[in-house]
Amino acid sequence: MNAIANTAANADELGSLLSQIAALTAKADALKESFRDAATASVDAPKAFEGEFFKATVVQADRTTVAYSKLVKDLGVAPEIVAKYATLSAVFTVKISLK
């Protein structure tokens, strides 16, 4: 990986890029929502939408989420037991904000 000098210009470029990404993500999310709404409007609604270059397909999947802290509390699992199965790793985040 090439080292990039930590300059004011790089901070401004990163902020600009992240702003553009946020705007594009919002547009993409709105389009995805319109596909989802169209595909779920009725039982026999189309699930695939073809453009000239791309095809968008709406797929439904069920996801289960476990309330980990509630589960540990309800089962009475001691913090020492949880620690045996836990790993710690460093996470680095670069935050950018408009001045």
Secondary structure as GFF3:
##gff-version 3
##sequence-region A 1 99
A	DSSP	alpha_helix	8	39	.	.	.	ID=ss1
A	DSSP	beta_strand	48	50	.	.	.	ID=ss2
A	DSSP	beta_strand	55	57	.	.	.	ID=ss3
A	DSSP	alpha_helix	68	75	.	.	.	ID=ss4
A	DSSP	alpha_helix	79	84	.	.	.	ID=ss5
###
